Amino acid sequence: MLINHRSSSVNLPELKKITGFLQLMRPANIITSVSDVLAGIAISGFLVSSNFTEINFLPIILLCISTIGLYGGGVVFNDVFDAALDKVERPERPIPRGIVTIKEAGILGSTLLLTGIVAAIMVNNISGLLALLIAVAALVYNKWSKHYMLAGPLNMGLCRGLNLLLGISIVTAALGQWWFVAFVPVIYIAAITMISRGEVHGGNKSALYFSVFLYSIVIAAIFLLSYNKGMLLWTIIFLLPFAWMIFTALAKAIRFTLPQNIGKAVKAGVIALILMNAAWAAAFGVITLAFLIVLLLPLSLWLAKLFAVT
């Protein structure tokens, strides 16, 4: 019994360290980034003319690994650059608590970003270039642009837009046809980023109302595209719960601009990305993948209970 007690004592700090690393990576958010890539793959046409037994799953897996590394590395560096500020505003985070050092977090973030770039290069050179751009955009956001009212939301949105293009790049020719769809997640994430500005001290209603406008643009864009492709009825199945999820939380935040309500609106917006990406897949006729993407939602919600989303 004494040996087992000592063994448990030795392992406890290691367990805290691993938990701290996971907290830095925000696993619930990473799941949403995987749904971005899957939506992009649906848009690319990679799966439309293939039977299940004929699908080459390797590039799909590699792009999923890539986005996990890129998103995970990006959010880790968010805490690295915000270490001093988090001591005051978010002392519960792993770095302010001393669970993870800044150096350890930097090594973790760098490893994740490098993994994301290498995995994408293994698919094709264009995917590798997009992965590199995502990594650079994430670092620019964390170090500089998030401190500016306009540049921050646009930069964060750019990361998500490029992530959608990363999925489309599985068929490089499709990028020339569908590159413009990347503007939709740019607008959507810009809206969430604007909302999140009030998470610590409470939001201002002007920004929240403007986010309603941006959300509406996103829904209208997917709606119109699905209508043009003759997939409106299937797409509505995913668009309606998506709209309900984001607008319900945002309406409460507008009514009572309290930090906790702002935080819930941000959380709902981030996790609802899964439903939005399912709508993308449905709009492009890949219904099976749309339902598979939705299966990521309960996983993300479960992880959101264990690890912070923001």
VEXTORZA-539038 format. One line per 8 residues: their letters; for each residue y, z, x of C-alpha. Coordinates in Angstrom, 1 decimal. Each point is the difference from the previous one (the first is absolute). Layout:
a> Y,Z,X ~ ... .
//
This chain:
mlinhrss> 0.0,0.0,0.0 ~ 2.4,0.8,2.9 ~ -0.6,-3.5,1.5 ~ 0.7,-1.7,-3.3 ~ 3.2,2.0,-0.4 ~ 1.2,-1.0,3.4 ~ -0.8,-3.6,-0.7 ~ 2.0,0.1,-3.2 .
svnlpelk> 2.9,1.5,1.8 ~ 0.0,-2.7,2.6 ~ -0.2,-2.8,-2.6 ~ 2.8,1.3,-2.2 ~ 2.9,-1.2,2.2 ~ -1.7,-3.4,0.2 ~ -0.4,-0.2,-3.7 ~ 3.7,0.9,-0.4 .
kitgflql> 0.9,-2.7,2.5 ~ -2.0,-2.7,-1.9 ~ 1.5,1.1,-3.3 ~ 3.5,-0.2,1.6 ~ -0.7,-3.5,1.2 ~ -1.1,-1.0,-3.5 ~ 3.1,1.5,-1.5 ~ 2.1,-2.1,2.4 .
mrpaniit> -1.8,-3.2,-1.0 ~ 0.4,0.6,-3.8 ~ -3.4,-1.3,-1.1 ~ 1.0,-0.5,-3.6 ~ 2.7,-2.5,1.1 ~ -2.4,-1.8,2.4 ~ -2.2,-0.8,-3.0 ~ 3.0,-1.7,-1.6 .
svsdvlag> 0.5,-2.1,3.1 ~ -3.6,-1.2,-0.2 ~ 0.7,-1.1,-3.5 ~ 2.9,-2.0,1.3 ~ -2.3,-2.0,2.3 ~ -2.6,-0.5,-2.7 ~ 2.7,-1.3,-2.3 ~ 1.2,-2.4,2.8 .
iaisgflv> -3.6,-1.2,0.5 ~ -0.2,-0.7,-3.8 ~ 3.3,-2.0,0.2 ~ -1.3,-2.0,3.0 ~ -2.8,-1.6,-2.0 ~ -2.6,1.2,2.5 ~ -2.2,1.4,-2.8 ~ 0.6,-2.5,-2.8 .
ssnftein> -2.6,-2.7,0.8 ~ -2.5,2.3,1.7 ~ -3.2,1.5,-1.4 ~ -0.5,3.6,0.9 ~ -2.9,-0.8,2.3 ~ 2.1,-2.6,1.9 ~ 3.0,2.2,0.7 ~ 0.7,0.8,3.6 .
flpiillc> 0.9,3.7,-0.2 ~ 0.9,0.4,3.7 ~ 3.6,-1.2,-0.2 ~ 0.5,2.1,-3.2 ~ -1.3,3.1,1.8 ~ 2.1,-0.7,3.1 ~ 3.2,-0.4,-2.1 ~ -0.7,3.3,-1.8 .
istiglyg> -0.5,1.7,3.3 ~ 3.2,-1.6,1.2 ~ 2.1,1.3,-2.8 ~ -1.6,3.5,0.2 ~ 1.1,0.1,3.7 ~ 3.5,-1.5,-0.6 ~ 0.8,2.2,-3.0 ~ -1.5,3.1,1.5 .
ggvvfndv> 1.8,-0.5,3.3 ~ 3.3,-0.7,-1.7 ~ 0.0,3.2,-2.0 ~ -1.1,2.1,3.0 ~ 3.0,-1.2,1.9 ~ 2.1,0.9,-3.0 ~ -0.8,3.6,0.7 ~ 0.4,-0.4,3.7 .
fdaaldkv> 3.5,-1.3,-0.3 ~ 0.8,2.6,-2.7 ~ -1.4,3.0,1.8 ~ 3.3,1.8,0.4 ~ 1.1,-0.7,-3.6 ~ -3.3,1.0,-1.4 ~ 0.4,3.5,1.6 ~ 2.8,0.5,-2.5 .
erperpip> -0.9,-2.1,-3.1 ~ -3.8,-0.2,0.2 ~ -1.3,2.9,2.1 ~ -3.4,-0.3,-1.7 ~ -0.7,-3.3,1.9 ~ -2.6,0.1,2.9 ~ 2.5,-0.5,2.8 ~ 2.5,2.8,-1.0 .
rgivtike> -2.9,2.3,-0.6 ~ -1.3,-0.6,3.5 ~ -3.4,-1.3,-1.2 ~ 0.7,-3.4,1.7 ~ 2.3,-0.5,3.0 ~ 2.5,-2.8,0.2 ~ -2.0,-1.5,2.9 ~ -3.3,0.2,-1.9 .
agilgstl> 1.6,-1.7,-3.0 ~ 1.5,-2.7,2.2 ~ -3.4,-0.8,1.5 ~ -1.6,-0.1,-3.5 ~ 2.8,-2.2,-1.3 ~ -0.2,-2.4,2.9 ~ -3.8,-0.2,-0.2 ~ 0.1,-0.8,-3.7 .
lltgivaa> 2.7,-2.7,0.4 ~ -1.9,-1.6,2.9 ~ -3.2,0.1,-2.0 ~ 1.8,-1.7,-2.9 ~ 1.3,-2.8,2.2 ~ -3.3,-0.6,1.8 ~ -2.0,-0.1,-3.3 ~ 2.4,-2.6,-1.4 .
imvnnisg> -0.1,-2.2,3.2 ~ -3.8,-0.1,-0.5 ~ 0.6,-1.8,-3.3 ~ 2.5,-2.6,1.3 ~ 3.1,-0.2,2.1 ~ 2.3,-0.1,-3.1 ~ -1.5,3.2,-1.3 ~ 0.5,1.5,3.4 .
llalliav> 3.7,-1.0,0.0 ~ 0.5,1.4,-3.4 ~ -1.6,3.3,1.0 ~ 2.3,0.2,3.1 ~ 3.0,-0.6,-2.3 ~ -1.1,2.8,-2.3 ~ -0.4,2.4,2.9 ~ 3.5,-0.9,1.3 .
aalvynkw> 1.5,0.2,-3.5 ~ -1.6,3.4,-0.5 ~ 1.4,1.4,3.3 ~ 3.4,-1.5,-0.7 ~ 0.0,1.8,-3.3 ~ -1.1,3.3,1.3 ~ 2.4,0.0,3.0 ~ 3.1,-1.6,-1.5 .
skhymlag> 0.3,-1.7,-3.3 ~ -1.1,2.8,-2.3 ~ 3.2,1.8,0.8 ~ 2.0,-2.8,-1.7 ~ 0.4,-0.3,-3.8 ~ -0.8,-3.8,-0.2 ~ -1.9,-0.8,3.2 ~ -2.6,2.8,-0.6 .
plnmglcr> -1.3,-1.1,-3.4 ~ 0.0,-3.6,1.0 ~ -1.8,0.7,3.3 ~ -2.7,2.1,-1.7 ~ -0.4,-2.7,-2.6 ~ -0.3,-2.6,2.7 ~ -3.0,1.9,1.4 ~ -1.8,-0.2,-3.4 .
glnlllgi> 1.0,-3.7,-0.4 ~ -1.5,-0.8,3.4 ~ -3.1,2.0,-0.9 ~ -0.5,-2.2,-3.0 ~ 0.4,-3.1,2.2 ~ -2.6,1.5,2.4 ~ -2.5,-0.3,-2.8 ~ 1.1,-3.5,-0.9 .
sivtaalg> -0.4,-1.0,3.7 ~ -3.7,0.1,-0.3 ~ 0.6,-3.7,-1.0 ~ 2.9,-0.9,2.2 ~ 0.9,-3.1,-2.0 ~ 0.6,2.2,-3.1 ~ 2.9,1.6,1.7 ~ 2.0,-3.2,-0.2 .
qwwfvafv> -0.6,-0.1,-3.8 ~ 0.4,3.7,-1.0 ~ 2.3,1.6,2.7 ~ 2.6,0.7,-2.7 ~ -2.2,2.5,-1.9 ~ 0.8,2.5,2.9 ~ 3.4,0.5,-1.5 ~ -1.6,1.9,-3.0 .
pviyiaai> -1.3,2.9,2.1 ~ 3.2,0.0,2.0 ~ 1.9,0.6,-3.2 ~ -2.5,2.5,-1.3 ~ -0.1,2.2,3.1 ~ 3.7,-0.2,0.4 ~ 0.2,1.6,-3.5 ~ -2.4,2.8,1.0 .
tmisrgev> 1.8,0.6,3.3 ~ 3.3,0.4,-2.0 ~ -1.6,2.5,-2.3 ~ -1.5,2.0,2.9 ~ 3.5,0.6,1.5 ~ 0.4,2.8,-2.5 ~ -3.3,1.7,0.5 ~ 1.3,2.8,2.1 .
hggnksal> 3.3,0.8,-1.7 ~ -0.3,-1.8,-3.3 ~ 0.9,-3.6,-0.9 ~ 3.0,-1.7,-1.3 ~ -0.4,-1.8,-3.3 ~ 1.7,-3.2,1.1 ~ -2.7,-0.6,2.6 ~ -2.7,0.9,-2.6 .
yfsvflys> 1.4,-2.4,-2.6 ~ 0.2,-2.8,2.6 ~ -3.6,0.7,0.8 ~ -0.8,-0.6,-3.7 ~ 1.6,-3.4,0.4 ~ -1.9,-0.8,3.2 ~ -3.3,1.1,-1.7 ~ 0.7,-2.4,-2.9 .
iviaaifl> 0.5,-2.9,2.4 ~ -3.4,0.6,1.5 ~ -1.7,0.2,-3.3 ~ 1.8,-3.2,-1.3 ~ -1.0,-1.9,3.2 ~ -3.7,0.8,-0.3 ~ 0.2,-0.7,-3.7 ~ 1.5,-3.4,0.4 .
lsynkgml> -2.3,-1.0,2.9 ~ -3.1,0.9,-2.0 ~ 1.4,-1.9,-3.0 ~ 0.5,-3.1,2.1 ~ -3.6,0.3,1.3 ~ -1.5,0.6,-3.5 ~ -1.2,3.5,0.9 ~ 2.5,2.0,-2.1 .
lwtiifll> -2.5,1.8,-2.2 ~ -2.1,1.2,2.9 ~ 3.1,1.0,2.0 ~ 1.5,2.1,-2.9 ~ -3.1,2.2,0.1 ~ 1.2,1.3,3.4 ~ 3.8,-0.5,-0.5 ~ 0.2,2.3,-3.0 .
pfawmift> -1.5,3.1,1.7 ~ 2.0,-0.8,3.1 ~ 3.3,0.0,-2.0 ~ -1.0,3.2,-1.9 ~ -0.8,1.8,3.3 ~ 3.2,-0.8,1.8 ~ 2.5,0.2,-2.9 ~ -1.4,3.3,-1.5 .
alakairf> 0.5,1.8,3.3 ~ 3.4,-1.7,0.6 ~ 1.3,0.8,-3.5 ~ -0.7,3.7,0.6 ~ 1.7,-0.1,3.3 ~ 3.1,-1.6,-1.6 ~ 0.0,2.6,-2.7 ~ -0.3,2.9,2.4 .
tlpqnigk> 1.0,-1.0,3.5 ~ -1.9,2.8,1.7 ~ -1.7,-0.4,3.4 ~ -3.4,0.6,-1.5 ~ 0.5,-2.7,-2.6 ~ 1.3,-2.4,2.6 ~ -3.1,0.7,2.1 ~ -2.3,-0.7,-3.0 .
avkagvia> 1.9,-3.3,-0.7 ~ -0.5,-1.0,3.7 ~ -3.7,0.9,-0.1 ~ -0.5,-1.9,-3.2 ~ 1.7,-3.0,1.4 ~ -2.0,-0.1,3.2 ~ -3.4,0.5,-1.7 ~ 0.8,-2.4,-2.8 .
lilmnaaw> 0.1,-2.7,2.7 ~ -3.8,-0.2,-0.6 ~ 0.6,-1.1,-3.6 ~ 2.6,-2.5,1.1 ~ -2.3,-1.5,2.5 ~ -2.8,-0.2,-2.6 ~ 2.5,-1.9,-2.1 ~ 0.6,-2.4,2.9 .
aaafgvit> -3.8,-0.6,0.3 ~ -0.2,-0.6,-3.8 ~ 3.0,-2.4,0.0 ~ -1.8,-2.1,2.6 ~ -3.3,-0.1,-1.9 ~ -2.0,2.4,2.1 ~ -0.9,2.4,-2.8 ~ -3.0,1.6,1.6 .
laflivll> 2.2,1.0,3.0 ~ 2.7,1.2,-2.3 ~ -2.4,2.5,-1.5 ~ -1.3,1.0,3.4 ~ 3.5,0.7,1.1 ~ 0.5,2.3,-3.0 ~ -3.0,2.0,1.2 ~ 2.2,1.0,3.0 .
lplslwla> 2.4,1.8,-2.4 ~ -2.2,3.2,-0.7 ~ -0.7,0.2,3.8 ~ 3.7,-0.1,0.8 ~ 0.8,2.5,-2.7 ~ -2.6,2.4,1.3 ~ 1.3,-0.4,3.6 ~ 3.5,0.6,-1.3 .
klfavt> -1.1,3.5,-1.2 ~ -1.3,0.8,3.5 ~ 2.7,-1.6,2.1 ~ 3.7,-0.6,-0.6 ~ 1.1,-3.5,-1.0 ~ 3.6,0.4,1.3 .
//
